[in-house]
Amino acid sequence: MGGYSQPIDRVIYLINPILRGWVNYFRGGNSSRCFAYVKDWVEKKVRRNLMRARKLGGFGWKRWSREWKYQKLGLFSDYQIRYYVPKVSTVR
């Protein structure tokens, strides 16, 4: 690609379904540390994309808040672990 950035809305459109599927598949296990790593990595890549699009260096830590990326850009954010408790039948 030679240093060119894709438009951020296209990047998010392409990665959100992948992140959603991956998280939904692994969310039932003990994956909170892995989810935190992936979430931070994706955020860093999105920041880098935004800065490259503006032909600036760095990651824009002071420029964009975490909430802004999730609310304004629509970046996938549901990395919660869910524990499913099987229903106990009360029928005797």
C-alpha positions in Angstrom: 0.0 0.0 0.0 3.0 2.3 0.2 2.0 4.4 3.3 -1.5 5.4 2.0 -4.3 5.2 4.5 -7.8 3.9 3.8 -10.7 6.1 4.8 -11.4 5.4 8.4 -15.1 4.7 7.8 -14.1 1.9 5.4 -11.6 0.5 7.8 -14.2 0.3 10.6 -16.8 -1.1 8.2 -14.4 -3.9 7.4 -13.0 -4.7 10.8 -16.2 -4.4 13.0 -17.7 -7.7 11.7 -14.4 -9.5 12.2 -14.0 -8.2 15.7 -17.6 -8.9 16.6 -17.4 -12.5 15.4 -14.1 -13.2 17.1 -15.2 -11.7 20.4 -18.6 -13.6 20.3 -16.8 -16.8 19.6 -14.3 -16.4 22.5 -16.3 -14.4 25.0 -17.5 -17.5 26.9 -14.0 -18.4 28.0 -11.3 -16.9 30.1 -10.2 -14.3 27.5 -10.4 -10.9 29.2 -6.6 -10.3 29.0 -6.6 -11.2 25.3 -9.6 -9.0 24.7 -7.8 -6.1 26.4 -4.7 -6.6 24.2 -6.8 -6.8 21.0 -8.9 -3.7 22.0 -5.7 -1.6 22.7 -4.1 -2.9 19.5 -7.1 -2.0 17.3 -7.4 1.5 18.9 -3.8 2.1 18.3 -4.1 1.1 14.6 -7.2 3.3 14.2 -5.4 6.3 15.7 -2.4 5.7 13.4 -4.7 5.6 10.4 -6.3 8.9 11.4 -2.9 10.5 11.9 -1.6 9.2 8.5 -4.7 10.5 6.8 -3.7 14.0 8.1 -0.1 13.4 7.1 1.0 13.7 10.8 3.2 11.5 12.9 2.4 9.9 16.2 -0.9 8.4 17.3 -3.0 11.5 18.3 -3.3 10.5 22.0 -4.4 14.1 22.9 -6.4 14.6 19.8 -9.0 11.9 20.1 -10.6 10.4 23.2 -11.4 6.7 23.5 -15.1 7.5 23.8 -15.0 9.5 20.6 -13.6 6.6 18.6 -16.5 4.3 19.8 -19.3 6.8 19.7 -18.5 9.0 16.6 -16.7 6.4 14.4 -18.7 3.4 15.5 -15.7 1.2 16.3 -16.7 -2.1 17.8 -16.5 -1.9 21.6 -18.4 -4.9 23.2 -15.4 -6.8 24.6 -17.3 -7.9 27.7 -16.9 -11.5 29.0 -20.3 -13.2 29.5 -20.7 -16.2 31.7 -23.6 -18.3 30.8 -25.2 -20.2 33.7 -27.2 -23.2 32.6 -30.9 -23.1 33.7 -31.7 -25.6 36.3 -35.0 -27.4 35.8 -37.3 -27.2 38.7 -39.7 -29.9 37.3 -39.7 -33.1 39.4 
